[in-house]
């Protein structure tokens, strides 16, 4: 059996994939363009990919292909109708990064909420060495305890964030874009209530017709001017031009983004003009990528291949 990794670099070089060699021949490519894929999968039995498109154009010559494994939860890059027509099975992975994304959510929150960039710069600039007081709190910050934390999308990650926020003493509410029934133990509210009453809003929803550009100019204008907005769901959930205006006009206090409309970040992204890290923190889609999450991901996929092939 031949297993082909089409964009192995998206997993990282630090993850041990040696167990896959027990299943057969393993070929790894760092990245693959659409033009390169046909030749690379021509004799593959199993293909492992992340962002590579899987469709009639890229897979037409893959006569041995039985299974495609996506190293992610999203499967927008798969033409499922074509795969079904060719009897090619596919698998994705959910739940592998819950702890990692939840952790990153709070890392971003506290960086912004406690003005950590300002205080780190204050000390490293030498200003603290010449200060007359043992303390310096020029940039004011608030405790999370007692604040209202609004969550958009109460899936596994949303629930984990809700539970952690509650441990910090926050009052947690959530909005379900799809209109799902209320979940026991969590307080569901309508979108307008979440926007108007939350001190922190974090997004943990998938991209659907219900969430596309959900956070638009009208939404940001309804938020508190002191609020912090965090997006760890999908980039297109946010109208980035509207968010730029909201930050520049002080409609909200700060934003933290781990996902963008276009990834890698487009040169013409309006958010690129905001250089103040106290106002805007952007990380390059790393919330999912702790060592433990990536290891868990690849162990799950290994199990999926074994199960499918009855090994």
Buried (B, 14 or more C-beta within 10 A) or exposed (E): BBBBBBBBEBBEEEEEBEEBEEBBEBBBBEEBEEEBBBEBBBBBBBBBBBBBBBBEEBBBEBEEBBBBBBBBBBBEBBBEEBBEEBEBBBBBBEEBBBBBBBBBBBBBBBBBBBBBBBBEEBEEEEEBEEEEEEEBEEEEBEEBEEBBBBBBBBBBBBBBBBEBBBEBEBBBBBBBBEEEEEBEEBEBBEBEBBBEBBBBBBBBBBBEEBBEBBBBBEBBBBBBEEBBBBBBBBBBBBBBBBBBBBBEEEBBBBBBBBBBBEEEBEEEBBBBEBEEBBBBBBBEBEBBBBEEBBBBBBBBBBEBBEEBBEE
